[in-house]
Every structure is written in C-alpha cells, then in structure tokens.
Amino acid sequence: MEIDSPQATYETTICILCGSGEDENVLLLCDGCDKGFHTYCLNLPAIPVGDWYCPGCRRTQPATNNVPLQTP
C-alpha cells in the first residue's frame, strides 16, 4: 500500500468552486476541512493571515462572542 506524501497531496489539491488546480500560489486550504479555494473564486483581495475557514466550515462553527471581557 502506498501512502501519499504531504507534497503529493498538495499537488493534487483543486479549487472546490472552479475545479482547477492552477494558480496554487493563491489556492487556500481550509483549516477545518482541507478543501481548496482560490482567493479570486471567493472574491478575497488577499491571502488571509492566520487560520482560515471556508464558508461551509464557518457556518458549522459555533458563534463566538467578540465582546471583550470586562472585570469589575
């Protein structure tokens, strides 16, 4: 049984929206599901900094409260 290396897996990643594996320099991998998305297919102006979650994973994640905690 042959095990794919991480490099081989990356080379076969395609954009879920357009089906292309071209332009890998702007192909994002979701930190939740590892699916690929081009920045231009999502209308993102740039590659996000830090962890990035695709629209499908963001819908399934519990909402977080972004209000800072205040101490009395």
Secondary structure, DSSP 8 states (H G I E B T S, - for coil): -----HHHHHHT--BTTT-----GGGEEE-TTT--EEETTTTT-SS--SS----HHHHHHS-----S-----
